[in-house]
Amino acid sequence: MSKHIAITLTAPSHWAGYLMNGDTSGLSAADIAACDRWRARENVPLPVSCEDAGFHRFHDACAFADAADCQDYTFLIPAFVA
């Protein structure tokens, strides 16, 4: 039996199209690479939802992106229970 744990991380809004739908239009190769490095560091799958979080100077992806208008992205992480 498996359950999921929902976690929420805040990251730039301009990544939403790519994270939610795989749409790279409007993103530079550097933006795509930064988003991919951030997801790899956080070890999260693609998000299941996002919600406006406003402008943040410091956010969960600030090592990969400057201050930005952000989204709170929700990820479902499998949690296996016996």
C-alpha positions, 0 to 999 in steps of 0.5 A: 500500500502506498500513500503520498506526502504533499510538499509545497515549494516556492519557485518563479512563476515563469517556470510554471508552463514548463513545470506543469505542461512541459511548455518551454516557449518563452524560456531560455535554455538557461532558464530550463537548465536552472529549473531542471537543476532545482528539481534534481536538487529537491528530488521532486517529480513534476508538480500537481498544482500551483498557486500564486505566491506573490513576489519573493526575494528569497524562495526555494529556488533562489540558488537557481533564480533571482527574485521573482514573482512566484508560485507555490508548487505542490508535489506528491511524493510517494511514501510507502507504508507497511 
